[in-house]
Amino acid sequence: MSEPIVIPLPYCPPWEWTQFHEHFALRLLPGVEALDETRYSRNIRLAGVRGWFSVRPLPERDALELTLSASAASVREPLAAHVRKMFDLDTDPQTLLRHFAQDQAIGPLIAANPSLRLPAAFDPFEQAVRAIINQQVSIKAAVTITRRLVERLGEPQHDPAMPMLDRLFPTPEAIAGATLDSIGMPAKRLAALQRFAASVAQGALELHVEDGADALVARLCELPGIGPWTAQYIALRGFGEADAFPAADLGLLKAPTWGPEGIGAKALAKRGEAWRPWRAYAAIHLWRNYAGR
């Protein structure tokens, strides 16, 4: 049996493992993903190749250690690029500090937490499914429904080297063609989810940001049941797009930095124009502010 491949992934400090650990712990899909105090692992499907990877922080080297299954050797470069985006290893914190230095709302938040980054998904389709399920429900409730989806439709994938990983996230074809009436979603949202999956499966929806995040948002909003919040959130979390900004998000509107009355969505969107092209980082800091950390 071939040995796993180990690749160091350096980053520009400061960078905070705790932020990513908390992010994945809240959203974990057992079987597809695994998490302990110092390691995140998951099964993957990339360019027709199946396998797994795991990462752990190497703080003494300002790097992550990426380990991938021998089966993924042929996609090691694109896989490493996906992981770099997933853990936001290429952002220079000093750029953000300079960009927001004069902003009275965001500047102090970034100065207080310069290590915060933009956690993104490995698989944009998976993140889009999560975002659609997450409409109008808590993250906890959305994770419960997504776990049911994985249990019913996820393909088995086993490797003795990673016994805690035994499933792949369901394909667009599987979700589009399944009977999911008892999955725990309202009928309209379920219909939106399956229309989205069918559009991806049939190639009618191009799920990429090669022509920019705004073009992706426009394509997504053409689908019934997907509005600007969902589309912007998919761009932000699914692709790690630095300028994506779900301006109507409750956590952004109610962040304590705006005072007890909060701020309106239109006012926030207008204010956010000054934050381009880094609006997603403003969102990350406002969410942290909302959470009281």
ABEGO torsion letter per residue (X at the ends): XBBBBBBBBBBBOBBBAAAAAAAAAAABBBGABBBBAABBBBBBBBGGBBEBBBBBBBAAAGBBBBBBBAAAAAAAAAAAAAAAAAAGAABBAAAAAAAAAABAAAAAAAAABAABBBBBBABAAAAAAAAAAABGBBAAAAAAAAAAAAAAABBBBBBAABAABABBBBBAAAAAABBAAAAGBBAAAAAAAAAAAAAAAAGABBBBAAAEAAAAAAAAAABBGBBAAAAAAAAAAAAGBAABBBAABAAAAABAAAEAAEBBAAAAAAAAAAAOAAAAAAAAAAAAAAAGX
